[in-house]
Amino acid sequence: MRVTSVSEQGSTISNPVIPGFYPDPSVCRAGDDYYLACSSFEYFPGVPILHSRDLVHWTQIGNALDRPGQLRLPQDTASSGGIYAPTLRHHDGRFWLIVTNVSADGNLLVTATDPAGPWSDPILLPGVHGIDPDIAWDEDGNCWCTTAGVGQIRLDPHTGETFGERRQLWSGAPGAKAPEAPHLYRIGDHWYLLIAEGGTERGHGVSIARGSAPTGPFEPCPANPILTHRGTDHPIQNTGHADLVQGPDGSWWMVLLGVRPGGGTPGWHVLGRETCLAPVEWIDGWPVVGELSPVMPAPPWPLQPPAVAPERRDGFDVTELAPYWISLRHRPAEDCSTKERPGWLTLRARGASLDDADVTFVGRRQQHPSCRVRTLVDAAEGRGGLAVRLDENHHYSVEATSGQVQVAARIGPLNTVVASRPSPPGPVVLRVETAPVKTVNDARTGPDLVSLGFEEPDGTFVALASLDGRYLSTEVAGGFTGRVFGMFASTGSVHFDWFDYEPLEG
């Protein structure tokens, strides 16, 4: 459960600070504002950009890769392929974002004067090899690009030209797998190289080294890893892939990813890897990460909730979808429109089902363990509905066609209609609810139940099926993403009047 702030004075906050599938956070500060970017994998638009004034309350203000010319995700882009691990920096009056498209184009760089966009067309970086690219500038104006491995090359960020050969810098602890997510900083008298290692599963951790120059050599911190929850019963696990930022009072903070497993053994996390916040102190020239708790002390400055809170309901009354709506690999205007029937979202089918890579799908991330999602759908001209998706092989859906509603489940090679029944005439409200399992009496107990059905005209919920949520978890499906609730079209044209997302207690 994500606990909200329990103090009117803001003396405590809750983790994760950005719940749901917002992994691999990279943060920078510009004046009084903080901006953060995350991985987006196979979803379009790519690289969500979020804004905060206090490091606690975040609002998505755009996406860095929001045009087909910026983001190529071919139809054969695998789920958990696509866009990996951006680094976001503010330098010389501009915002710079470097990222890897593992399914096309490799490493690329975009810039903006306003982080809400528009962002530039990408500069391709054929001379930069490896994922998780980072950029940092030294006092002479040289730009250094460091990638997973951990290796480094000098880069001209304006042209994409590289200079010299890639040099190996540091590989973390001896024997630790997957040294990745490097970030390079000049802090005080030293250059610090922060990395993740141990893999992005339960062994994940954060380590650091320092040197006198951005090119090293680097001396590892004797207290490495400076953060890990491996081998503990902490409610937040898989902690790693971190970035550092300084607050206005001189204090330091770390953003990082973590997951919240639920149920029995081995524990299943369903919301994906989420962005958490932890305090950092500097002792003897090394960062010491404070306690990372579900409820923890707030930063020592006034908390400033977003001026505009996210809407619970989207009535599709504007021509452009809000930035939190995501689709699979692309979103052709002819297949997704709020203009065809004003005040409705119209989806025109491409792929025949959620099993297909090119299904017409518009969704938003699940951000709360307990939530209710509803949409009013008119399927008189086709077939479509509401889905809970992890990937093409793992999804649940409640689908409407003329006079009929059915619940279907895809779990690996198994694909079945679970239940069906006649529906009320005319447009119908489809509904999905999730509820964590509160008491685990059996080690095999799953993390939550997902109930799918529709509403009678008087609002009564007709739950056609309640399905075990473990099958829509990373521990079952694999990959790097989290659940997404979405509207989809299987055949013809399907119209959606509104979409509700409501967090629930418990």
C-alpha positions in Angstrom: 0.0 0.0 0.0 1.3 3.5 -0.8 0.5 5.7 2.2 -0.2 9.3 1.6 1.4 12.1 3.5 0.2 11.9 7.2 1.1 15.4 8.3 -0.4 18.7 7.3 3.0 20.3 7.8 4.5 17.8 5.3 6.8 16.2 7.9 6.4 12.8 6.3 6.1 11.6 2.7 5.4 8.3 1.1 7.4 6.1 -1.3 7.3 5.6 -4.1 7.0 9.3 -4.9 6.1 8.3 -8.5 4.1 5.1 -8.3 3.5 2.8 -11.2 5.6 1.9 -14.2 8.0 4.9 -14.1 11.4 3.1 -14.0 15.1 4.1 -14.5 14.6 7.7 -13.2 17.0 10.4 -14.1 16.6 13.8 -12.5 18.0 17.3 -12.9 17.3 20.7 -11.2 16.9 24.0 -13.0 16.4 26.9 -10.6 13.6 26.0 -8.3 12.3 23.3 -10.5 13.1 19.6 -10.8 12.6 17.5 -13.9 12.7 13.7 -14.2 12.7 11.3 -17.1 12.0 7.5 -17.2 12.2 4.6 -19.5 9.2 3.8 -21.7 10.2 0.6 -23.6 7.6 -0.4 -26.4 5.2 2.4 -25.6 4.5 5.6 -27.7 5.0 8.4 -27.0 8.4 7.7 -25.3 10.3 9.0 -22.3 7.8 10.6 -19.9 8.9 14.0 -18.5 7.7 14.9 -15.0 8.0 18.1 -13.1 8.2 18.9 -9.4 8.9 21.8 -7.1 9.7 19.7 -4.0 11.0 16.2 -5.2 7.8 14.7 -3.7 4.9 15.7 -5.8 5.3 15.0 -9.5 3.2 15.8 -12.6 3.8 14.5 -16.1 4.2 17.5 -18.4 5.1 15.8 -21.6 7.1 13.1 -23.4 10.5 13.8 -24.9 9.9 11.5 -27.9 6.3 12.3 -29.0 6.6 12.3 -32.8 7.1 9.4 -35.2 10.2 11.1 -36.6 11.8 11.0 -33.1 10.8 7.5 -32.1 11.0 4.5 -34.4 9.5 1.4 -32.9 9.0 -1.2 -35.7 6.1 -3.5 -35.5 8.4 -6.3 -34.5 9.6 -4.4 -31.4 9.4 -6.8 -28.6 7.6 -5.9 -25.4 10.3 -4.6 -23.0 12.3 -3.6 -26.1 12.3 0.0 -27.4 13.4 2.8 -25.2 15.9 2.2 -22.3 17.2 4.4 -19.5 17.5 8.1 -20.3 19.8 10.6 -18.7 18.3 14.1 -18.3 20.6 17.1 -17.7 20.3 20.9 -17.7 23.4 22.5 -19.1 24.2 25.9 -20.7 20.6 27.0 -20.7 19.2 23.9 -22.4 17.9 20.5 -21.4 19.7 17.5 -22.8 18.3 14.0 -22.9 20.3 11.0 -24.1 18.7 7.5 -24.4 18.9 4.2 -26.1 16.4 2.8 -28.6 17.4 -0.9 -28.5 14.9 -1.8 -31.3 16.1 0.8 -33.8 18.6 3.7 -34.1 20.7 2.8 -31.0 21.7 5.8 -28.9 20.3 9.2 -29.6 20.2 12.7 -28.1 17.5 15.3 -28.1 17.4 18.8 -26.6 14.8 21.4 -25.5 14.6 24.8 -24.0 11.3 23.9 -22.3 11.2 20.3 -20.9 7.5 20.1 -21.6 8.5 20.3 -25.3 8.9 20.4 -28.1 12.1 18.4 -28.1 14.4 18.5 -31.1 14.7 15.8 -33.8 17.2 13.2 -32.5 20.9 13.4 -33.1 22.0 9.8 -33.7 25.1 8.6 -31.9 26.6 5.7 -33.9 29.9 6.0 -32.1 28.3 5.5 -28.7 28.0 1.8 -27.8 26.2 0.3 -24.9 22.9 1.1 -23.1 22.1 3.5 -20.3 24.1 6.5 -21.7 25.0 9.4 -19.4 26.4 12.8 -20.3 28.5 15.2 -18.2 30.6 18.2 -19.0 34.0 19.1 -17.5 35.4 22.5 -16.7 36.9 22.7 -20.2 33.6 22.2 -21.9 34.3 18.6 -22.9 31.2 16.3 -22.9 31.8 12.8 -21.7 29.4 10.0 -22.5 29.5 7.0 -20.2 27.5 3.8 -20.8 26.8 0.4 -19.2 29.8 -1.7 -18.9 31.1 0.8 -17.7 32.9 2.6 -20.6 33.3 6.1 -21.7 33.9 8.2 -24.8 34.2 11.9 -25.5 31.2 13.3 -27.5 30.2 16.4 -29.4 26.5 16.6 -28.3 25.7 19.1 -31.1 26.7 16.8 -33.9 26.9 13.3 -32.4 30.6 12.9 -33.4 32.8 10.9 -31.0 36.5 11.2 -30.4 39.0 8.5 -29.6 38.2 4.9 -28.4 35.8 3.9 -25.7 37.7 3.4 -22.5 36.7 1.0 -19.7 36.4 2.9 -16.5 35.2 0.6 -13.7 33.1 -2.5 -13.5 31.8 -2.3 -9.9 32.3 -4.9 -7.3 34.3 -8.0 -8.4 31.9 -10.7 -9.6 28.8 -8.4 -9.5 26.8 -8.8 -12.6 25.3 -6.1 -14.9 27.3 -2.9 -14.0 25.0 -0.3 -15.6 23.1 3.0 -15.2 26.3 5.1 -14.9 26.0 8.7 -13.9 29.1 11.0 -13.6 29.2 14.1 -11.4 31.6 16.8 -10.3 31.0 17.3 -6.6 33.5 19.2 -4.5 37.0 18.1 -5.3 36.1 14.8 -6.9 34.4 13.3 -9.9 32.0 10.6 -8.8 30.8 7.7 -10.8 27.5 6.2 -9.6 26.4 2.8 -11.1 23.8 0.1 -10.5 24.9 -3.5 -10.3 23.6 -6.9 -9.4 20.9 -7.0 -12.0 17.6 -5.3 -11.9 15.9 -8.1 -9.9 16.2 -8.8 -6.1 20.0 -8.5 -6.2 19.9 -4.9 -7.5 22.0 -2.2 -5.7 23.8 1.1 -6.1 27.6 1.6 -5.8 29.9 4.5 -6.3 33.6 5.4 -7.0 35.5 8.6 -7.2 38.5 10.1 -9.0 40.3 13.3 -9.7 39.2 13.5 -13.4 36.1 12.5 -15.3 38.2 9.8 -17.1 39.4 8.3 -13.8 41.1 6.4 -12.4 38.3 5.6 -10.0 38.6 4.5 -6.4 35.5 2.4 -5.2 33.7 3.5 -2.0 34.7 1.1 0.8 31.1 0.9 1.9 29.7 -0.3 -1.5 27.0 -1.0 -2.2 25.8 2.3 -0.8 22.2 1.1 -1.2 20.6 -2.3 -1.6 17.7 -4.2 -0.1 18.9 -7.6 -1.3 18.4 -10.3 1.3 16.0 -8.2 3.4 12.3 -8.3 4.1 11.9 -4.6 3.3 8.6 -3.8 1.5 10.5 -2.0 -1.3 12.8 -4.4 -3.2 15.0 -4.4 -6.3 16.4 -1.0 -5.3 18.8 0.5 -7.8 19.3 2.6 -11.0 19.8 5.8 -9.1 20.6 9.4 -9.8 21.6 12.3 -7.5 20.3 15.8 -7.2 21.0 18.7 -4.8 18.2 20.6 -3.1 17.9 24.4 -2.7 19.3 24.2 0.9 22.4 22.3 -0.1 21.1 18.9 0.9 21.4 15.9 -1.4 18.8 13.4 -2.6 18.7 10.2 -4.5 16.0 9.1 -6.9 16.0 5.4 -7.7 13.7 2.6 -8.8 12.2 0.0 -6.5 9.3 -2.5 -6.6 6.6 -3.6 -4.1 6.2 -7.3 -4.2 3.0 -8.8 -2.8 1.5 -12.2 -1.9 3.5 -15.2 -0.9 6.7 -16.7 -2.2 8.6 -15.4 -4.2 6.5 -12.3 -4.1 5.0 -10.7 -7.3 5.3 -7.1 -8.3 2.6 -5.9 -10.7 3.0 -2.1 -11.0 6.4 -2.3 -12.5 9.5 -0.6 -11.2 8.6 2.7 -9.5 10.5 5.9 -8.7 11.5 6.3 -5.0 13.3 9.1 -3.1 15.9 8.8 -0.4 18.0 11.4 1.5 21.8 11.4 1.1 24.5 12.7 3.5 28.2 13.2 2.7 30.6 11.7 5.2 34.4 11.7 4.6 33.8 12.5 1.0 31.4 9.6 0.3 27.5 9.6 0.0 25.6 7.8 2.7 22.1 7.0 1.7 19.5 7.4 4.4 16.6 5.1 5.1 14.3 4.4 2.2 10.9 3.7 3.8 7.3 3.6 2.6 6.8 6.5 5.0 9.8 8.7 5.6 10.7 12.3 6.7 10.1 14.9 4.1 12.7 17.2 2.6 13.4 20.2 4.8 11.4 22.7 2.7 7.7 23.4 2.2 6.0 20.7 0.1 4.3 22.1 -3.0 1.6 19.8 -4.5 1.0 20.3 -8.2 -1.1 23.3 -9.1 -3.1 21.1 -11.3 -3.8 17.6 -10.0 -4.3 14.8 -12.5 -7.9 14.4 -13.5 -9.7 11.3 -12.3 -11.9 11.3 -15.4 -10.9 12.1 -19.0 -13.9 13.0 -21.0 -11.9 13.3 -24.3 -13.2 16.8 -24.9 -9.9 18.1 -26.3 -8.2 17.3 -29.6 -4.9 16.1 -28.1 -4.6 13.3 -25.5 -3.0 14.1 -22.2 0.7 13.1 -22.0 0.1 10.1 -19.7 -1.9 8.2 -22.4 0.3 5.6 -24.1 -0.1 3.3 -27.1 1.8 0.4 -28.5 4.8 1.2 -30.8 2.9 4.0 -32.6 -0.4 5.8 -32.7 -1.6 6.6 -36.2 -4.0 9.5 -36.2 -6.4 7.6 -38.5 -6.8 4.9 -35.8 -7.1 7.1 -32.8 -9.2 10.3 -32.8 -11.2 12.6 -30.6 -12.4 14.4 -33.7 -14.5 11.7 -35.4 -17.2 11.8 -32.7 -16.6 15.0 -30.6 -16.4 14.2 -26.9 -15.5 10.6 -27.6 -12.3 8.7 -28.2 -12.7 6.6 -31.4 -10.4 3.6 -31.9 -10.2 1.9 -35.3 -9.0 -1.7 -35.2 -5.7 -2.7 -36.8 -4.6 -6.0 -35.1 -7.3 -8.5 -34.4 -6.6 -8.8 -30.7 -4.4 -7.9 -27.7 -2.2 -10.8 -28.7 -1.1 -8.7 -31.8 1.8 -6.2 -31.7 -0.2 -3.7 -33.7 -3.5 -3.8 -31.7 -5.1 -0.3 -31.4 -4.6 0.5 -27.8 -4.7 3.6 -25.6 -3.9 3.2 -21.9 -2.5 4.6 -18.8 -0.2 3.1 -16.1 -1.7 1.4 -13.1 -0.3 3.4 -10.2 -2.1 2.1 -7.1 -2.4 -1.5 -5.8 -6.1 -0.9 -5.2 -8.0 0.9 -7.9 -11.1 1.0 -10.0 -11.1 1.7 -13.8 -14.3 2.4 -15.7 -15.1 3.4 -19.3 -18.4 3.9 -21.2 -18.0 2.1 -24.6 -20.2 2.1 -27.7 -19.3 -1.0 -29.6 -22.2 -0.9 -32.1 -19.7 -0.6 -35.0 -17.2 -3.1 -33.8 -15.7 -5.0 -30.9 -13.5 -3.7 -28.1 -13.2 -2.9 -24.5 -11.0 -2.5 -21.5 -7.8 -4.4 -20.8 -5.2 -4.9 -18.1 -2.0 -5.4 -20.1 1.6 -6.5 -19.2 2.5 -7.7 -22.7 1.1 -9.6 -25.7 1.2 -12.9 -23.9 -0.1 -11.7 -20.5 -3.3 -9.7 -20.3 -6.9 -9.7 -19.1 -9.8 -8.0 -20.8 -13.5 -7.3 -20.6 -14.8 -6.8 -24.2 -18.1 -5.5 -25.6 -19.8 -6.1 -28.8 -23.4 -5.6 -29.8 -25.5 -7.0 -26.9 -22.7 -9.1 -25.4 -19.9 -8.7 -22.8 -17.1 -11.2 -22.3 -14.0 -11.6 -20.1 -10.9 -13.1 -21.7 -7.5 -14.1 -20.3 -4.2 -14.6 -22.0 -1.5 -16.3 -19.8 1.5 -17.4 -21.8 0.3 -20.1 -24.3 -3.2 -20.3 -22.7 -5.8 -18.0 -24.2 -9.4 -18.4 -23.2 -12.8 -16.7 -22.8 -13.5 -16.9 -19.1 -17.1 -15.7 -19.0 -19.7 -14.0 -21.1 -23.3 -12.8 -20.8 -25.7 -10.5 -22.5 -25.3 -6.8 -21.7 -27.7 -3.9 -21.3 -28.8 -2.3 -24.6 -26.8 0.6 -25.9 -23.4 1.8 -24.7 -22.2 -0.1 -21.6 -19.9 0.8 -18.7 -17.0 -1.7 -18.5 -15.2 -1.9 -15.2 -12.0 -3.4 -13.7 -11.0 -3.4 -10.1 -7.8 -4.5 -8.4 -7.5 -5.5 -4.7 -4.4 -6.7 -3.0 -4.6 -9.9 -1.0 -4.3 -8.7 2.6 -3.6 -11.9 4.5 -1.3 -14.6 3.2 -2.2 -17.9 4.7 -0.5 -19.9 2.0 3.0 -19.2 0.6 1.5 -19.7 -2.9 -1.0 -16.8 -2.5 -0.9 -14.3 -5.3 -0.5 -10.6 -4.9 -4.0 -9.4 -5.8 -7.3 -10.1 -7.5 -8.4 -8.5 -10.7 -12.2 -8.3 -11.1 -13.6 -7.6 -14.6 -17.2 -7.0 -15.6 -19.7 -4.3 -16.5 -22.3 -2.1 -14.8 -26.1 -2.4 -14.9 -27.9 0.9 -15.7 -28.4 1.4 -11.9 -24.6 1.2 -11.4 -24.5 -2.3 -10.0 -21.2 -4.0 -10.8 -21.6 -7.4 -12.5 -18.2 -9.0 -11.9 -17.9 -11.7 -14.6 -14.6 -13.0 -13.3 -12.0 -12.4 -10.5 -8.6 -13.5 -11.7 -5.3 -14.1 -9.8 -3.1 -11.1 -10.5 0.2 -13.0 -10.3 -0.1 -13.9 -14.0 0.2 -10.2 -14.9 3.4 -9.7 -12.9 7.0 -9.4 -13.9 7.9 -12.5 -11.9 5.6 -14.5 -14.2 5.8 -12.7 -17.6 9.4 -11.4 -17.4 10.5 -8.1 -18.9 10.9 -4.6 -17.4 7.4 -3.0 -17.6 4.3 -2.8 -15.4 0.6 -3.0 -15.8 -1.2 -0.7 -18.1 -5.0 -0.2 -18.2 -6.2 0.5 -21.7 -9.0 0.8 -24.2 -8.7 -1.2 -27.3 -10.5 -2.1 -30.6 -10.5 -5.6 -31.9 -12.7 -5.1 -35.0 -14.3 -2.1 -36.7 -14.6 1.2 -34.8 -15.2 1.5 -31.1 -16.1 4.7 -29.3 -15.3 5.6 -25.7 -17.2 8.5 -24.0 -15.0 8.8 -20.9 -12.4 6.9 -18.9 -12.2 6.9 -15.0 -9.2 5.9 -12.9 -10.0 5.9 -9.2 -7.5 4.9 -6.5 -9.1 2.9 -3.7 -8.1 2.5 0.0 -6.5 -0.7 1.1 
